[in-house]
Amino acid sequence: LAQMVEIERIDLVCEVNNTDHHTLQNSADRLIVRRGLPFTITLHLRPGTHFQNGDNINFIAQTGPIPSVEAQTKAKFSLSRFISRSSWSATAEMSDSTVSLTVCSHPNAPIGVYKLILDQGEAIGLGEFVLLFNPWCKQDPVYLASEAEREEYVLSQDGLIYRGIPNRITVLPWTFGQFEPGILDICLQILDESPNYISDAALDCSERRNPVYVTRVLSAMINSLGDKGVLVGNWSDDYEDGVKPTVWKDSCSILRQWSNDGCRAVRYGQCWVFAAVACTVSRALGIPCRVVTNYGSARDSNGDLVMERFYNEFDENIADDSIWNFHVWVENWMTRPDLSLGYEGWQASDPTPQHRSEGVFCCGPVPVRAIKEGELTFKYDVPFVYAEVNADVVEYIKLRDGRVFKMGGSTTEVGKSISTKAVGRDEREDITHNYKYPEGSEEERRVYEKANHHNKLAQAGEEPGLHIKIKVTPDMQIGSDFDVYAELKNNTMVTKSCRVMFYAQAVSYNGKLGETCGLGNCLIVFYVSGGRVTLRLEYAEYSKAITQDRMIKLLALLIDAETRDFYRAKKTIILDDPEIIVNILGVPKVGQNLVADLALQNPLPEPLENCVFTIHGANLTDGFFFLLNRVGTVGPKEFVTAKVQFTPKLPGQRKILIDFASDKLHNVETYENLVIYE
């Protein structure tokens, strides 16, 4: 047996590790490390104890209240010769009575507080550490290549927030303070107070490996609507029972007040305060973040990308749509593996509670490029942010007698001078070009038209482009003739000429294809919004092709005559069985005879021969099958009937299974639940 390693003391070497992991500003006496980057701790062994690579030495790193390997909140690993950058791993170097143990986490491990355990049959705790996102690690989705940008967007504890109006931009200095004492714990506490964690802690901790998920949770938790979030918004000018939003100059006092007051929301914040606190928490957790200001920021109340301003005769705005002089949100840097390539990078996220997203007051993360390209069907909340920077303005006057007159409008009023602090300098960087093409340019109008079109599709739950989908009717019983349909959708803005091929083929449950049993004519379809192609499936044809599985595979091909692009839809259908009608006659008691009275109607347009009912059930039929043959034939639509006697042997809940077979119809089954008494 391998000797147990006995440890006298453990040195987590916090100062050295935290320096290497860019977390020394947090603390020199607590281990805080980043994903995918090794850290080394020292084990001081008791005299006479040896630590050998070949020994039965394993490690566990776990986080959350219900750690599990499947959820990736628990990792088991042993000593290896080299550190892996794609999985949890460990190496060891021995000298005299000390062991230098180097551990490296998976670059996509969930962030949070971890326990590191030495497992040699019995568990020895080696210590706790906090694991953060790692913008220095190429395998981490938040990897940021520029050291100057990492300094600004991860490590810098202060910044500038822009307010005012485009021709008079004002600057508000802000202390983010993400490395201040206690702030990291409060940021982790915010995650633990979220409704996601409270409803399913195991799943929430597992999802913390994904910066998209964490950003979305923070967007909801920085405001207090619908959860135990950090800040209450107030735009009323009445702040007597709290702090006026303009008084705040740093995030830490807000976060500490929230935590010290039992997670009771701090009064009050407005958009720049929400954004600044979100920036602090994002940077603390290791997600690169910057505060962004949009001038002429639209709040589109009905999602039509148009700001309809209705004025009364006194020039008072009486509409729900509004345009803010400025609005402030944050951008977080990350890849988006859930979207098409090209939408990685800066993602807009708005913690100000204006908008419900999937039932929660949050917004984002939205790829900034998706806003520029008008890709409104992308996740999350692109239409809302697109409208904030791109909505067109139309102005009306509404008279007292109800008449409405259009006064004018603007396509350039919304989304101006979008600003953030420059990297390494106390200067404003204009990033409007990231969000939109130059105002009035051909590209800008093209994107607006596409976005307007996508918005209608998104509201209808549809995607842009050509689509084909197979629809079936509910009545598809074997023996009947029925129609199936290829539904064609043209979600482009031009008329399309297309060719459609639609056919049916028998298939077995294992996917093996049989004979064709229906073929739609190839046809040219000219349509603007959509169309439908019908394929008739007739018993006379499909009965020759189908197997006893009664499965038919439908395949529809849509070919764009102009681009030669192909679109395919497929669906496997199973033909419905006829129903076996079952009546159990008698008193359901042990030792007393019961009778199963059975009937089935032949659904086929031709006779059935060699009909057999089979029944069986544990402790009901004594292990024997009872067969009944009906001599002769059962004509179309006629009933075949049988009575089968059986005697229950034991009490309790039982199932009786009934099967029908014939020359043309097999595997028709049903069951009945019985309670047998003593």
Solvent accessible surface area in square Angstrom, and as a share of the most:
residue,aa,sasa,rsa
1,L,235,1.17
2,A,55,0.43
3,Q,101,0.45
4,M,76,0.34
5,V,2,0.01
6,E,82,0.37
7,I,25,0.13
8,E,107,0.48
9,R,137,0.50
10,I,55,0.28
11,D,60,0.31
12,L,42,0.21
13,V,39,0.22
14,C,18,0.11
15,E,105,0.47
16,V,90,0.52
17,N,5,0.02
18,N,0,0.00
19,T,73,0.43
20,D,82,0.42
21,H,0,0.00
22,H,60,0.27
23,T,0,0.00
24,L,69,0.34
25,Q,96,0.43
26,N,24,0.12
27,S,27,0.17
28,A,54,0.42
29,D,126,0.65
30,R,84,0.31
31,L,3,0.02
32,I,2,0.01
33,V,0,0.00
34,R,1,0.00
35,R,0,0.00
36,G,1,0.01
37,L,44,0.22
38,P,33,0.21
39,F,4,0.02
40,T,49,0.28
41,I,0,0.00
42,T,28,0.16
43,L,0,0.00
44,H,38,0.17
45,L,9,0.05
46,R,121,0.44
47,P,118,0.74
48,G,58,0.56
49,T,11,0.06
50,H,117,0.52
51,F,6,0.03
52,Q,108,0.48
53,N,89,0.46
54,G,80,0.77
55,D,33,0.17
56,N,92,0.47
57,I,5,0.03
58,N,54,0.28
59,F,0,0.00
60,I,19,0.10
61,A,0,0.00
62,Q,38,0.17
63,T,9,0.05
64,G,33,0.32
65,P,76,0.48
66,I,107,0.54
67,P,40,0.25
68,S,33,0.21
69,V,79,0.45
70,E,153,0.68
71,A,25,0.19
72,Q,88,0.39
73,T,4,0.02
74,K,49,0.21
75,A,16,0.12
76,K,132,0.56
77,F,18,0.08
78,S,55,0.35
79,L,26,0.13
80,S,50,0.32
81,R,205,0.75
82,F,147,0.61
83,I,46,0.24
84,S,35,0.23
85,R,120,0.44
86,S,78,0.51
87,S,50,0.32
88,W,29,0.10
89,S,8,0.05
90,A,0,0.00
91,T,27,0.16
92,A,14,0.11
93,E,131,0.59
94,M,83,0.37
95,S,70,0.45
96,D,153,0.80
97,S,54,0.35
98,T,37,0.21
99,V,1,0.00
100,S,45,0.29
101,L,0,0.00
102,T,26,0.15
103,V,0,0.00
104,C,0,0.00
105,S,2,0.01
106,H,58,0.26
107,P,5,0.03
108,N,52,0.26
109,A,3,0.02
110,P,0,0.00
111,I,2,0.01
112,G,3,0.03
113,V,58,0.33
114,Y,3,0.01
115,K,108,0.46
116,L,4,0.02
117,I,25,0.13
118,L,0,0.00
119,D,41,0.21
120,Q,13,0.06
121,G,78,0.75
122,E,105,0.47
123,A,74,0.57
124,I,43,0.22
125,G,57,0.54
126,L,4,0.02
127,G,28,0.27
128,E,92,0.41
129,F,4,0.02
130,V,1,0.00
131,L,1,0.00
132,L,0,0.00
133,F,0,0.00
134,N,1,0.01
135,P,0,0.00
136,W,45,0.16
137,C,9,0.06
138,K,151,0.64
139,Q,97,0.43
140,D,3,0.02
141,P,22,0.14
142,V,0,0.00
143,Y,60,0.23
144,L,2,0.01
145,A,75,0.58
146,S,43,0.28
147,E,79,0.35
148,A,58,0.45
149,E,52,0.23
150,R,27,0.10
151,E,87,0.39
152,E,14,0.06
153,Y,4,0.01
154,V,0,0.00
155,L,20,0.10
156,S,28,0.18
157,Q,46,0.21
158,D,84,0.43
159,G,7,0.07
160,L,27,0.14
161,I,1,0.00
162,Y,6,0.02
163,R,48,0.18
164,G,20,0.20
165,I,77,0.39
166,P,53,0.34
167,N,138,0.71
168,R,169,0.62
169,I,45,0.23
170,T,50,0.29
171,V,78,0.45
172,L,9,0.05
173,P,85,0.53
174,W,4,0.01
175,T,64,0.37
176,F,5,0.02
177,G,1,0.01
178,Q,0,0.00
179,F,5,0.02
180,E,68,0.31
181,P,99,0.62
182,G,44,0.42
183,I,0,0.00
184,L,6,0.03
185,D,62,0.32
186,I,15,0.08
187,C,0,0.00
188,L,13,0.06
189,Q,53,0.24
190,I,0,0.00
191,L,3,0.01
192,D,57,0.29
193,E,35,0.16
194,S,1,0.01
195,P,62,0.39
196,N,64,0.33
197,Y,48,0.18
198,I,115,0.58
199,S,94,0.61
200,D,65,0.34
201,A,20,0.15
202,A,28,0.22
203,L,102,0.51
204,D,4,0.02
205,C,7,0.04
206,S,8,0.05
207,E,48,0.22
208,R,13,0.05
209,R,68,0.25
210,N,55,0.28
211,P,3,0.02
212,V,9,0.05
213,Y,40,0.15
214,V,0,0.00
215,T,4,0.02
216,R,27,0.10
217,V,11,0.06
218,L,4,0.02
219,S,2,0.01
220,A,8,0.06
221,M,1,0.00
222,I,0,0.00
223,N,0,0.00
224,S,23,0.15
225,L,81,0.41
226,G,77,0.74
227,D,28,0.15
228,K,96,0.41
229,G,0,0.00
230,V,0,0.00
231,L,0,0.00
232,V,33,0.19
233,G,24,0.23
234,N,18,0.09
235,W,116,0.41
236,S,74,0.48
237,D,123,0.64
238,D,89,0.46
239,Y,28,0.11
240,E,169,0.76
241,D,96,0.49
242,G,32,0.31
243,V,46,0.26
244,K,105,0.45
245,P,1,0.01
246,T,62,0.36
247,V,91,0.52
248,W,21,0.07
249,K,102,0.43
250,D,37,0.19
251,S,0,0.00
252,C,6,0.04
253,S,47,0.30
254,I,0,0.00
255,L,0,0.00
256,R,81,0.30
257,Q,78,0.34
258,W,0,0.00
259,S,27,0.17
260,N,127,0.65
261,D,64,0.33
262,G,58,0.56
263,C,11,0.07
264,R,167,0.61
265,A,27,0.21
266,V,1,0.01
267,R,108,0.39
268,Y,12,0.05
269,G,0,0.00
270,Q,26,0.11
271,C,4,0.03
272,W,13,0.05
273,V,0,0.00
274,F,0,0.00
275,A,0,0.00
276,A,0,0.00
277,V,0,0.00
278,A,5,0.04
279,C,0,0.00
280,T,0,0.00
281,V,0,0.00
282,S,4,0.03
283,R,8,0.03
284,A,2,0.02
285,L,0,0.00
286,G,0,0.00
287,I,0,0.00
288,P,0,0.00
289,C,0,0.00
290,R,14,0.05
291,V,11,0.06
292,V,0,0.00
293,T,1,0.01
294,N,0,0.00
295,Y,0,0.00
296,G,11,0.11
297,S,2,0.02
298,A,2,0.02
299,R,74,0.27
300,D,13,0.07
301,S,57,0.37
302,N,87,0.45
303,G,23,0.22
304,D,49,0.25
305,L,1,0.00
306,V,34,0.19
307,M,0,0.00
308,E,48,0.22
309,R,39,0.14
310,F,55,0.23
311,Y,29,0.11
312,N,32,0.16
313,E,74,0.33
314,F,144,0.60
315,D,107,0.55
316,E,97,0.44
317,N,69,0.35
318,I,90,0.46
319,A,30,0.23
320,D,117,0.60
321,D,7,0.04
322,S,35,0.22
323,I,30,0.15
324,W,60,0.21
325,N,103,0.53
326,F,40,0.16
327,H,2,0.01
328,V,0,0.00
329,W,1,0.00
330,V,3,0.01
331,E,1,0.00
332,N,1,0.01
333,W,68,0.24
334,M,1,0.00
335,T,59,0.34
336,R,8,0.03
337,P,116,0.73
338,D,69,0.36
339,L,31,0.15
340,S,65,0.42
341,L,169,0.84
342,G,24,0.23
343,Y,16,0.06
344,E,82,0.37
345,G,7,0.06
346,W,32,0.11
347,Q,0,0.00
348,A,1,0.01
349,S,3,0.02
350,D,2,0.01
351,P,1,0.01
352,T,5,0.03
353,P,20,0.12
354,Q,21,0.09
355,H,45,0.20
356,R,146,0.53
357,S,6,0.04
358,E,140,0.63
359,G,50,0.48
360,V,68,0.39
361,F,37,0.15
362,C,7,0.04
363,C,3,0.02
364,G,0,0.00
365,P,0,0.00
366,V,0,0.00
367,P,1,0.00
368,V,8,0.05
369,R,109,0.40
370,A,0,0.00
371,I,0,0.00
372,K,46,0.20
373,E,29,0.13
374,G,0,0.00
375,E,30,0.14
376,L,3,0.02
377,T,30,0.18
378,F,41,0.17
379,K,90,0.38
380,Y,39,0.15
381,D,24,0.12
382,V,0,0.00
383,P,36,0.22
384,F,21,0.09
385,V,2,0.01
386,Y,1,0.00
387,A,1,0.01
388,E,2,0.01
389,V,0,0.00
390,N,9,0.05
391,A,1,0.01
392,D,16,0.08
393,V,4,0.02
394,V,27,0.15
395,E,41,0.18
396,Y,45,0.17
397,I,43,0.22
398,K,87,0.37
399,L,42,0.21
400,R,203,0.74
401,D,96,0.50
402,G,41,0.40
403,R,139,0.51
404,V,68,0.39
405,F,96,0.40
406,K,135,0.57
407,M,95,0.43
408,G,28,0.27
409,G,53,0.51
410,S,32,0.20
411,T,60,0.35
412,T,58,0.34
413,E,52,0.23
414,V,2,0.01
415,G,1,0.01
416,K,85,0.36
417,S,28,0.18
418,I,0,0.00
419,S,0,0.00
420,T,1,0.01
421,K,23,0.10
422,A,2,0.02
423,V,39,0.22
424,G,67,0.64
425,R,125,0.46
426,D,110,0.57
427,E,92,0.41
428,R,91,0.33
429,E,64,0.29
430,D,58,0.30
431,I,1,0.01
432,T,29,0.17
433,H,113,0.51
434,N,44,0.23
435,Y,0,0.00
436,K,8,0.03
437,Y,46,0.18
438,P,97,0.61
439,E,65,0.29
440,G,56,0.54
441,S,26,0.17
442,E,152,0.68
443,E,75,0.34
444,E,7,0.03
445,R,69,0.25
446,R,118,0.43
447,V,5,0.03
448,Y,13,0.05
449,E,89,0.40
450,K,43,0.18
451,A,0,0.00
452,N,38,0.20
453,H,35,0.16
454,H,8,0.04
455,N,5,0.03
456,K,129,0.55
457,L,14,0.07
458,A,36,0.28
459,Q,118,0.53
460,A,66,0.51
461,G,70,0.67
462,E,49,0.22
463,E,95,0.42
464,P,41,0.26
465,G,25,0.24
466,L,6,0.03
467,H,65,0.29
468,I,17,0.09
469,K,126,0.53
470,I,6,0.03
471,K,89,0.38
472,V,50,0.29
473,T,37,0.22
474,P,132,0.83
475,D,95,0.49
476,M,20,0.09
477,Q,60,0.27
478,I,8,0.04
479,G,10,0.10
480,S,37,0.24
481,D,69,0.35
482,F,10,0.04
483,D,34,0.17
484,V,0,0.00
485,Y,37,0.14
486,A,0,0.00
487,E,43,0.19
488,L,4,0.02
489,K,87,0.37
490,N,7,0.03
491,N,12,0.06
492,T,39,0.23
493,M,118,0.53
494,V,88,0.51
495,T,84,0.49
496,K,23,0.10
497,S,35,0.22
498,C,0,0.00
499,R,100,0.37
500,V,0,0.00
501,M,55,0.25
502,F,1,0.00
503,Y,52,0.20
504,A,0,0.00
505,Q,41,0.18
506,A,0,0.00
507,V,8,0.05
508,S,22,0.14
509,Y,169,0.64
510,N,107,0.55
511,G,47,0.45
512,K,146,0.62
513,L,86,0.43
514,G,35,0.34
515,E,113,0.51
516,T,77,0.45
517,C,5,0.03
518,G,13,0.13
519,L,123,0.61
520,G,6,0.05
521,N,126,0.65
522,C,62,0.37
523,L,66,0.33
524,I,96,0.49
525,V,20,0.12
526,F,148,0.62
527,Y,15,0.06
528,V,102,0.59
529,S,85,0.55
530,G,27,0.26
531,G,27,0.26
532,R,136,0.50
533,V,11,0.06
534,T,70,0.41
535,L,7,0.04
536,R,124,0.45
537,L,0,0.00
538,E,76,0.34
539,Y,20,0.08
540,A,64,0.50
541,E,91,0.41
542,Y,0,0.00
543,S,40,0.26
544,K,148,0.63
545,A,14,0.11
546,I,30,0.15
547,T,54,0.31
548,Q,108,0.48
549,D,40,0.21
550,R,20,0.07
551,M,37,0.16
552,I,0,0.00
553,K,55,0.23
554,L,0,0.00
555,L,26,0.13
556,A,0,0.00
557,L,34,0.17
558,L,0,0.00
559,I,6,0.03
560,D,3,0.01
561,A,44,0.34
562,E,144,0.64
563,T,69,0.40
564,R,146,0.53
565,D,67,0.35
566,F,120,0.50
567,Y,64,0.24
568,R,145,0.53
569,A,13,0.10
570,K,115,0.49
571,K,78,0.33
572,T,70,0.41
573,I,8,0.04
574,I,97,0.49
575,L,2,0.01
576,D,64,0.33
577,D,55,0.28
578,P,9,0.06
579,E,133,0.60
580,I,8,0.04
581,I,79,0.40
582,V,23,0.13
583,N,82,0.42
584,I,47,0.24
585,L,84,0.42
586,G,57,0.54
587,V,85,0.49
588,P,42,0.27
589,K,75,0.32
590,V,50,0.29
591,G,53,0.51
592,Q,82,0.37
593,N,86,0.44
594,L,1,0.00
595,V,38,0.22
596,A,0,0.00
597,D,39,0.20
598,L,0,0.00
599,A,19,0.15
600,L,0,0.00
601,Q,74,0.33
602,N,0,0.00
603,P,8,0.05
604,L,1,0.00
605,P,77,0.49
606,E,53,0.24
607,P,57,0.36
608,L,0,0.00
609,E,73,0.33
610,N,110,0.56
611,C,3,0.02
612,V,37,0.21
613,F,2,0.01
614,T,25,0.15
615,I,0,0.00
616,H,69,0.31
617,G,8,0.08
618,A,79,0.61
619,N,52,0.27
620,L,1,0.00
621,T,4,0.02
622,D,78,0.40
623,G,74,0.71
624,F,138,0.57
625,F,127,0.53
626,F,73,0.30
627,L,118,0.59
628,L,58,0.29
629,N,106,0.54
630,R,97,0.35
631,V,143,0.82
632,G,47,0.45
633,T,75,0.44
634,V,1,0.01
635,G,14,0.13
636,P,60,0.38
637,K,119,0.50
638,E,96,0.43
639,F,104,0.43
640,V,1,0.01
641,T,68,0.39
642,A,8,0.06
643,K,127,0.54
644,V,9,0.05
645,Q,98,0.43
646,F,4,0.02
647,T,36,0.21
648,P,0,0.00
649,K,84,0.36
650,L,90,0.45
651,P,45,0.28
652,G,29,0.28
653,Q,114,0.51
654,R,51,0.18
655,K,96,0.41
656,I,0,0.00
657,L,72,0.36
658,I,2,0.01
659,D,37,0.19
660,F,0,0.00
661,A,32,0.25
662,S,8,0.05
663,D,58,0.30
664,K,76,0.32
665,L,2,0.01
666,H,69,0.31
667,N,59,0.30
668,V,1,0.00
669,E,113,0.51
670,T,43,0.25
671,Y,115,0.44
672,E,61,0.27
673,N,79,0.40
674,L,20,0.10
675,V,70,0.40
676,I,3,0.01
677,Y,132,0.50
678,E,147,0.66
